[in-house]
């Protein structure tokens, strides 16, 4: 992601308010000679194949799931791709232990695509990254003629994944994305994952600098589209790392309200 400026944009008071044998032999020799003098182009590298299961959790492999993985792999750096895979596995491990039933395909797609909003090519100028990711997933699914009600569920799961207090009160498919991503981000609920399962997940999808990658993305969002961080948790990252970060706090909004009291 690019940084457009060394600081954040300013917010005036008004703003605050609102991817034949001989012949054949001769021919063969000739062909070999030609091939030797004109080496064939190297075949494109194959994408790493995902395991069929990780820590007992099945990895869905329907057509649309494979396409979602292809998309995520093509636009996400390795730390981010591994994060979205861990999100699915960690969330599934917790929900399976509780006996919760959920649509595995939808959860997998939502998990794999939930952080597209952190990728520059999917970012709008003003929306929160969660909404950008949800909108990108919606376009992906609609292009594949996925039924509207399933698209809506994926949209909600992605848009709400950082709002744990809301997402966990919604359908399991929505709650699982929030719980799985939260566990991988902050470790919340990690004590519920057996050590053997944890080791298998981290072997299949190693972290490889995830913390620094995530921090860099948060700071970049604060620099390039600070208005989207208004009343967003990332705003605190901006205030810590960007001098004169001018996105107002909730207190600023309150005190700037055009009322006497």
ABEGO torsion letter per residue (X at the ends): XBBABABBBBBBAAAAAXXXAAAAAAAAAAAAAAAAABBBBBBBBBBBBBBABBGGBBBBABAAAAAAAAAAAAABBAAAAAAAAAAAAAAAAAAAAAGBBBBAAAAAAAAAAAAAAABAAABBAABBAAAAAAAAAAAAAAAAGBBAAAAAAAAAAAAAAABAAAAAABBAAAAAAAAAAAAAAAGBGAAABBAAAAAAAAAABBAGGAAAAAAAAAAAAAAABAAAABGBAAAAAAAAABBGBABBBAAAAAAABBBAX
